[in-house]
Every structure is written in C-alpha cells, then in structure tokens.
Amino acid sequence: MTVRVEGGARGFAFPGALLTRPTGYANLKKKYGRMGCCPVRVEKQHDGTVRIWSENPAETEELGVVLGGILQPGDLFFLSGELGSGKTLFVRGLTQGMNCTELATSPTFALVHRYDGPLPLYHLDLYRLTGPEELEPLALEEMIEEEAALAIEWGEPAKEVLAAPYMEVEFRRGEAEDERLITFRPAGERYRRINHLLTEELEKQAQR
Amino acid sequence: MLILGVETSCDETAVAVVEDGCKIRSNLIMSQVDRHRRFGGVVPELAARCHLEAITPLLEAALREAGVRPQEIGLVAATYGPGLIGGLLVGLSLAKALSLAWNVPFVGVNHVEGHIYANFLAHPGLTPPLLCLTVSGGHTNLIYMAEHGVYQVLGETRDDAAGEAFDKVARVLGLGYPGGPAVDRLAREGKPEITLVQQDRLAGTYDFSFSGLKTAVVNLVHRLEQKGEPVPAADLAASFQGQVVSTLMERTWRAVEAYQVNTLALSGGVAANSELRARFTEEAARRGVNLYYPPLDLCTDNAAMVAACGYFRWRKEGPSPLDLAAAPRLRLT
C-alpha cells in the first residue's frame, strides 16, 4: 500500500511523495548494505550556518541519507571541496535517503547523472567545464522546472546562470585523516529551514 | 553490407563505415585535441553544439575515406546511451534523419555494448561465450556475454570509473591530462610498495570501488606536504596503478573461473595500460585462457565499434523504432 503525503514537514505542498520504498530499494539495500551512523558533532551558528564534523566516510554518507529524507522539489545544493573530500559519497547518501532507484556514482565523466525516485535528483560535476557558455546545453533551468533536486559539484559558473537561492555545502579536511568538516551555508530562508530540519533530525538520530 | 556508425555519447564525435560488422572501411574521430588543431583555437569541448558542428563534415569525410556513396549504405547505427543527453541527441537525430533520407534501417546501440564489439572488430574469429572487462574514463564493467546480444553485468563501479581514478590521481600528482598514460609512464620509474588501502570492502562481489584508493593518495600527498616532506610521485603512481590492476585482476579471474569461460576480452581506454596488459597476458598464459584486446584506436570511444555492434543487433532483432529516445543512464541488459 502506498500513502500519499499532502504536505511535508517544510510546509511545502509535496503531492506524489510516496511513503513506501520503491520496489528496487530492498534489492539495493541488500546489494550495497547499510552504512554507519550519523555524525554527532553538530554546531549551529547565528547566521543559520551549520557545521558538522564527520569522523569517517560512512558518517558522510549517512549525513546524505538524513538530508535526502527532507529534500523538496527545486532544492539546489552546491558542493565544494577538494578531491577525495567526500562530495560524491555524500550524494550517494542523498540517493539512498531519497529512495532513488539507483545509488549515485561519480558524475565526473558524464557531467550529469539523473536518479529516478519519488523526487528525482540531478547530480552534476562541472569540473571539466571551461566557461559559463558551456552550461547552456546542459539546460539547468529545465532540471529545476522539472521539480527535481539538484546537487552540483564544482558549480561556480552555474551559480550566476541560475541566479536562485541555494545551499552551499563545503567539505574540508579535518585534523584526523578520515575526518571532514562539512559546512552548510544557507542562502535564503528556504535553506535556513533545511538546516533547522537537518540538525533536528541529526539530534533525533543521535539520541537513538 | 555497409554499416554507418555514429558515436556522440561524450566528448568525442565519431563516424565510421564498417563492412559486414567486422571490416573497417573508415573510422574517424574528432577529439578535442583535433578540434583545437583543425579550427585553430579553443573550442568549448563539451557543448552539444560542437558535436553538431563536427558531425556533418565528419560524415562526409568518413564516406569519402571509405570510398562509399550514400546509396551504398545499408544500415545506420548510432549510440543512444549511456552518455550526455545533448551529445546523444545530435548523433541519434543524424542517424534517424539519414535512415529516412536514404530509406535504410536504423538501429540504436548501447555504448557499453559497443565497447565489447571493438574486440569483434579487431579479432574477427572471436565468438561468445566470453567475459569482457571494460575499463575506461566513464565505465568500469565486468560483463558475461553468453551469446551475441545476451549479457549479464557481473560487476560495475560503485563510485569512480577506473580511468577517472587515474585522471584524478594524475591531477593530484601534477601530471596533467589525460592521466592514464601519464601515471603509466611515471609508474615505470617507481616501486609499488606503498599500501594505500588495507581492506577490500567489496571482497566477494564483482563490483569495483576506486574512490577510496584515490582518496588515500590525496590524503598521503596532503600529509607529506603539510610536513614539508617530498612526495614520492613515482612510487605513488606505481602503487596506485598496481592496486587498481590487482583489483581488476582479482574480480576478473574469479569470474573467469565461476563462469568457466576460456575467452577473456578487455576494452576501454584503460585496457591500453601497460601494466594491466602485461599482468593479464601473463595470467592468461598461465591459465590457458585466450586473451583479446583491441588496438588503442578501438579501445577508446569510436564509431566503428558502434557500427559493428549495430550490425549484430540488427541481424538479431531487426531495426529500432525511429522514436527511440536518447537514454543518458541506459543499462546493459
């Protein structure tokens, strides 16, 4: 049985969201296994910025799972951070949390991957682009109009083109080798609200 | 029969004419490098526009080089996925238009399946069943081919493709692009003695993960730079390459045993890696398995493999419908 949700926790109308897992999910879970636990060190700042310390790759992925559960159509995330800092792993978590039919793999070669699910996700890596003029054929606006969520790595040129509020997620190396400091900087009320929900959910998970 | 092949799934624009699915009459590729040279300037390498600009002159050149008039073409094949939507649409639309204009059948080809057929082009005696390891910048697949058109994907990458990991490690070591040949060259001067990843967390599966290996290289370089110590680039290249090849070897030879095949084919750009070729060749000889790999120009993206694959597809299943849509995330089934 599927249950339709009329309004999400964020107060947006979210018709069509399915509470049940899509059929492929059980197999995916069997194939890929469940990852570790959520990051527990979370710091909220006055301007709405949230800093999260991830101790290992499994926590980074799980953070994506939690965020994936609260995404809405049109959500736009820019991910920055050097090679190997966990950007794609985080998006892999997103696809899990969003109940997509496939888990994310690196989009570096193809530039764009689209993941189907109750809410589709576009995952882009614009590293290989040499200028904003090369964005045009990617038709970013259409992705947003399609009521999907977007996660864009190396997305500087796209920020100007899209001219929409977004969340900046920065991945930085921590003190320990596997540790990462992940900073969520919201641009606009919509993204401050996401940060609020995200920290709430992380606190809930930490208490379990 | 003469088959026209069209490949536009990523950066390369390619057109080829192939006879009876196995004889190459022409095989033209317009890569970014060529483009810069021919047009005498920097051309945006990724735009679908570039495919659009390149494809008609390339089509004419491919026919000319093959010594073929349009009315002699009997089948038009084009990649319809996986790949970048803008590029796919250019090649697919051209192929459909030619099919209508020339009144010949059209067939859509899966790019990953096309890579397997590079081996059928290079080795006309090759017959399934076989196992194929495709390793390139965008794909890492271990595929069991039971017969023409019948596949089982045993394993694929869960994060970065093998070639992509080479490119990224090359970037970290400051070796430039493309990373594969650069790491290969440098690795010959180094010792593969640095353990980068302790544990194979996908042991027992046929899947691959190269992201952890890449991150281990990045972490090590970062740590040494912070301490102000020199980075042993050659040893790192040798260790990284050695561990990539070891993973590919372990999965592949385990599958060769499990599926009891005595034919193994390699394809994709990484199949040109010297250590990979040497170690697979040695192991194949030891086990008495027939090993095949295509020459370099058929390892990397090309349209001849698309024509060859399209020919076998068409013989087995007939033409594709003209409303076949581009499929950026197409899977091989």
HADDOCK unambig.tbl for C-alpha pairs under 7 A between the chains (distance, minus, plus):
assign (segid A and resid 84 and name CA) (segid B and resid 214 and name CA) 6.79 0.50 0.50
assign (segid A and resid 84 and name CA) (segid B and resid 215 and name CA) 4.54 0.50 0.50
assign (segid A and resid 84 and name CA) (segid B and resid 218 and name CA) 6.70 0.50 0.50
assign (segid A and resid 105 and name CA) (segid B and resid 158 and name CA) 5.78 0.50 0.50
assign (segid A and resid 105 and name CA) (segid B and resid 159 and name CA) 4.35 0.50 0.50
assign (segid A and resid 105 and name CA) (segid B and resid 160 and name CA) 6.54 0.50 0.50
assign (segid A and resid 106 and name CA) (segid B and resid 159 and name CA) 5.27 0.50 0.50
assign (segid A and resid 106 and name CA) (segid B and resid 160 and name CA) 5.18 0.50 0.50
assign (segid A and resid 109 and name CA) (segid B and resid 137 and name CA) 6.53 0.50 0.50
assign (segid A and resid 109 and name CA) (segid B and resid 138 and name CA) 5.21 0.50 0.50
assign (segid A and resid 110 and name CA) (segid B and resid 10 and name CA) 6.85 0.50 0.50
assign (segid A and resid 110 and name CA) (segid B and resid 83 and name CA) 5.94 0.50 0.50
assign (segid A and resid 110 and name CA) (segid B and resid 84 and name CA) 5.69 0.50 0.50
assign (segid A and resid 110 and name CA) (segid B and resid 138 and name CA) 6.97 0.50 0.50
assign (segid A and resid 134 and name CA) (segid B and resid 44 and name CA) 6.54 0.50 0.50
assign (segid A and resid 134 and name CA) (segid B and resid 46 and name CA) 6.72 0.50 0.50
assign (segid A and resid 134 and name CA) (segid B and resid 47 and name CA) 5.72 0.50 0.50
assign (segid A and resid 137 and name CA) (segid B and resid 47 and name CA) 6.07 0.50 0.50
assign (segid A and resid 137 and name CA) (segid B and resid 48 and name CA) 6.27 0.50 0.50
assign (segid A and resid 137 and name CA) (segid B and resid 86 and name CA) 6.36 0.50 0.50
assign (segid A and resid 177 and name CA) (segid B and resid 219 and name CA) 6.74 0.50 0.50
